Amino acid sequence: MILGSLHDIPLGEGRTFAVDGAMIAVFRLRDGSLRALSAVCPHKGGPLADGQIDLKQVVCPLHLNAWDLTTGCSLSGQPPVTVYPVRVDNDSIILDV
């Protein structure tokens, strides 16, 4: 499923996409790679796409809980978030569902 253009997400940021009733955060890491997770923080529903990211984790902007961008496992004692397979094909962001 094509979500949009790679250029819709600046390096080091995330964006939220609605896919079949689910909200998915897609992050374009500073090394150019992509990661996709559930966009809603399980703690209080915070917008994970607005969180701070590095090459390994995203930090929720509301309460500073963190999740591993590869596994979705919490780094701060919260429930895990769902990880989605995402890739780039000809500058299009593709979610493999």
N, C-alpha and C positions, 0 to 999 in steps of 0.2 A: 504494500500500500504506500503510495507516494504521499508524504506529509507536506512537502514544500521544497523550496530551494535551499541549498546549503548556505547561501548568502543571507537567508532570513535570520540566521543565528550568528551574531558576532563571536569571534574567538573569546573564550573565557566566560560565555554566558549560556543561559538556558531559555527555552521557550516551551509553552504548554500547548498541546494539541489534543483535541477531542477525537477519540477513536472508538466507535461502537459503544458509546456510553461511558467510556473510561477516559480519565484525564491523564495524559502521559507527558512527562517532562523530558525533553530532549536537550542534552548538553553538548556543546561544541567545545571540547577541551583545548587548552592552549597549544597542544601538540597537533591539533587538527582532527583528532579522533572524536567519535561520537559515543555517547552513552544515553540510554533511555531507561527511565524509572517511572513508577507511579508518581504523579505530580502532587499528590496530597499527603502531607505529613500525617502519620497515624496518631501522633500525640494530640494535636489540636486543630488539624486540618489546614496547616500552613501551606503556602505556595512554594513547593520545593524548587520550581524553576527560577524563582527569585533569590534563591540561596547562594551563598558563596561556594565556589568550587575550586578545587585544584585538580591534579591528575588522578587523585584517588578517592575523594570524598565530596559530598555536598553537605552543607550546614544549613538547616532550616532558619529562615530569617526571623521567625517568631521567638523561638525558645532555645536556639543554638544546639539542637540535637543534630547528630551527624549520621550519615549512611555511606557505606562503601558503594562507589559508583559501578563496580563490576559485579558484586554479589547481591547488593540490596540489603546486606546485613547491617544492623544498627551498630554504631560505634559508641553509643551513649545509653544503652539499656532499653531502647524502645523496640517495638515489633519491627520486623523487616518490611521492606517495600518490594513490590514486584519489579523485576528487571525485564526489559523487552529487548529483543534483538533488533539492532538498527545498523544501517550501513548507508554509504553514499554510492550512487550510480549516476554518472554524467551530471554531477552537481545537484541531483535530486536526493532528498532524504527519504530513504526507504525503510519502513517498519515491516519486518518479516513476521506476519501474524498467521 
